């Protein structure tokens, strides 16, 4: 997992809450777009393709492409269509994980 991000937070006024991605604790801004917050936190990839295992990250950021699929509390959802909430447990979708994820 990448430790630095090419993205930056523009509004630091929102309260930060704790979420977990692949077992790593993150402090993200509550109520913000989950995909944007994960990108700003340096998370990559979000998932891997089922056939080749190629890494995928958000592409369209409007719910059309499904490249941002993640598993949130056991349910596969689009990160770009989800708001950050305290205590979320996020992981790569189980059917798309590979050993080198």
C-alpha positions as CSV (number, residue, x, y, z in Angstrom):
1,X,0.0,0.0,0.0
2,X,1.2,3.5,-0.9
3,X,2.1,5.8,2.0
4,X,1.9,9.2,0.2
5,X,-0.9,10.6,-1.9
6,X,-0.9,12.7,-5.0
7,X,-4.3,14.0,-3.8
8,X,-4.8,16.7,-1.1
9,X,-7.6,17.6,1.2
10,X,-9.2,20.9,0.4
11,X,-11.5,21.2,3.4
12,X,-10.0,20.3,6.8
13,X,-13.1,21.4,8.8
14,X,-14.9,18.1,8.9
15,X,-14.6,15.8,11.9
16,X,-12.3,12.8,11.2
17,X,-13.6,9.3,12.1
18,X,-11.8,5.9,12.2
19,X,-12.3,3.4,9.5
20,X,-10.3,0.3,8.5
21,X,-9.1,-0.6,5.0
22,X,-7.6,-4.1,4.7
23,X,-6.8,-4.1,8.4
24,X,-5.2,-0.6,8.4
25,X,-6.7,2.1,10.5
26,X,-7.4,5.4,8.7
27,X,-8.8,8.7,9.9
28,X,-11.1,10.0,7.2
29,X,-13.5,13.0,7.1
30,X,-17.0,12.0,8.1
31,X,-19.7,12.5,5.5
32,X,-17.2,12.9,2.6
33,X,-17.0,10.8,-0.5
34,X,-15.4,7.5,0.5
35,X,-13.5,7.1,-2.8
36,X,-12.0,10.6,-2.6
37,X,-11.0,10.1,1.0
38,X,-9.3,6.7,0.3
39,X,-7.4,8.2,-2.6
40,X,-6.3,11.2,-0.4
41,X,-5.2,8.7,2.2
42,X,-2.9,7.0,-0.4
43,X,-5.0,3.8,-0.8
44,X,-4.3,1.9,-4.0
45,X,-5.6,-0.3,-5.4
46,X,-9.2,-0.5,-4.3
47,X,-9.7,-3.9,-6.0
48,X,-8.3,-6.3,-8.6
49,X,-10.0,-7.6,-11.7
50,X,-11.4,-11.1,-11.5
51,X,-9.7,-12.5,-14.6
52,X,-6.2,-11.0,-14.7
53,X,-5.9,-9.6,-11.2
54,X,-5.0,-6.1,-12.6
55,X,-5.2,-3.3,-10.0
56,X,-8.2,-0.9,-10.2
57,X,-8.9,2.5,-8.6
58,X,-11.8,4.9,-9.1
59,X,-12.1,6.2,-12.7
60,X,-15.4,8.0,-13.3
61,X,-16.2,9.1,-9.7
62,X,-19.9,9.1,-10.6
63,X,-21.0,5.5,-10.2
64,X,-20.9,4.5,-13.9
65,X,-17.7,2.4,-14.2
66,X,-17.6,0.2,-11.0
67,X,-13.8,0.4,-10.8
68,X,-14.1,1.6,-7.2
69,X,-15.9,-1.5,-5.8
70,X,-14.9,-2.2,-2.2
71,X,-16.5,-4.4,0.4
72,X,-17.9,-2.3,3.3
73,X,-19.0,-4.2,6.4
74,X,-19.4,-7.4,4.2
75,X,-21.4,-5.7,1.4
76,X,-19.8,-4.9,-2.0
77,X,-20.5,-1.3,-2.9
78,X,-19.2,1.6,-5.0
79,X,-16.8,3.7,-2.9
80,X,-17.6,6.8,-5.1
81,X,-21.3,6.5,-4.2
82,X,-20.7,6.1,-0.4
83,X,-20.2,8.6,2.4
84,X,-17.6,8.0,5.1
85,X,-19.1,6.9,8.4
86,X,-17.4,6.1,11.7
87,X,-16.4,2.5,12.2
88,X,-16.6,1.3,8.6
89,X,-14.6,-1.9,7.9
90,X,-13.5,-1.7,4.2
91,X,-11.6,-4.3,2.2
92,X,-11.1,-5.4,-1.4
93,X,-14.1,-7.5,-2.6
94,X,-13.4,-11.1,-1.6
95,X,-14.0,-12.5,-5.1
96,X,-11.3,-10.2,-6.5
97,X,-8.5,-10.6,-4.0
98,X,-5.2,-12.1,-4.9
99,X,-2.3,-13.3,-2.8
100,X,-0.2,-10.2,-3.6
101,X,-3.0,-7.7,-2.7
